[in-house]
Amino acid sequence: MGERMRRILLVLAIVVVGTAGAVTAATAAGRGPGDSGGGPLAILGPKAAVTYTPAADATGANPATAASAKVDEGTFDQVSLVDGAGKAVKGELAADKKSWTTTVPLDYATSYTWKGSATGTDGKQVPLAGGFATLKPAKQVRGTLNIGDGRTVGIAAPIQIQFNSHVTDRAAAEKALSVTTSTPTEGAWGWLPDENGGSRVHWRPKEYWKPGTKVTVKANLFGVDYGGGSYGASNVSSTFAIGRAQIVKADVNSFQMVVMRDGRQVASYPASYGLGSDPNRNTRSGVHVVSEKFTDKRMVSEQYGYDVVEKWAVRISNNGEFIHANPASSGAQGSSNVTHGCVNLSIDNAKAYYDTAIYGDPVEVTGTPVQLSAKDGDIWDWTLNWNQWKALSAL
């Protein structure tokens, strides 16, 4: 090949490479063959897609479940969820503006509608639309806590939740309950027989509470399906404290009632307990729990024919057992047992004990053949050993 031919081929190669580069550059700039060269092509983004929880047009939604809206390939401009009366539900928009969630529970049997808009990455606005309806319970069942916020209670105090109707699905209810303590405390829920028109569940520690423990109980019962069309009416919670360790040692054969506080004996009162020869009048043996107290309490028994008002009465069981003043038995106090089951003290001693007693204090009665049991009502939690108590859980 001559020198002239080599030069021609070299020029052709340069032209071809240059042309390819120009085509590549034009394509990268958004132009192609036949493009008039008016400017780069726009790269279109996807339109905003909004999804809802509960799903759009859902019915029978549980109002305890948070409602939310989420946008893909865009952000929310504004979001609101309104009920049938036009009232907006409180909610929070995420920092990235891609989701919005309710921050308060919804209501039963209510229709809700989404309002607002989102703007997609294509710059186009999409309106929020649709809505949902929450379920309508056949019955709303309310649970009530026995210990209020800020209270100080005794070391044997059980946490009690009393329902105003029967709870069929106890496991579902129990899963909604929690107890947290400032001091590690082993404990468990136990379901006792229905009482006062509804189911009841107690939480007790394995051993007496440690004094000074801070306790928070939460019953997130709103929206819980109890079965049979019944649902939880509301949430309840409480934070309280465990006080000093006061224990009454009540040995009926000693004719004394001894008060221990934080491991020290602080009082010993001459006492008279239930008449030993009559099992119906025996003071029940076992751990009783102080539940309430009265400066004056009317006491009536048709069986034994009395109707009297006694002073400084501290209830220790729902079977009629109290620690109270009784001048009529003063001659027996400290020497014999003659009562109808109560613990009788002098007026001064009963007042002294009354002033120190708080809900949850244990009263440990010993020395009688009749044991405290479920037949005696309300608080018999401590008559069961730990394995027996745990067996009362629904979980």
DAVEN-V79033 format. One line per field, one symbol per residue. burial: + if it has 16 or more other ideal C-beta (glycine too) atoms within 10 Angstrom, else -. Layout:
burial = ???
This chain:
burial = ------------------------------+---------------++-+-+++------++++--+++++--++++-+-+-+-----+-+-+---++++++--++-+-+-+-+-+++++-----+-+--+++++-+--++-+-+++---+-+++++++++++-+++--+-+++-++-+-+---+-++++++-----++++++++--++-+-+-+-++++++++++---++++-++-+-++++-++++++++-+++++++--------++++++++----+++++++++++-++--+-+----------++++++++-+-++++++--+--+++--++++++++++--++-+++--+++++++++--+-+-+---+-+++++++----++-+---
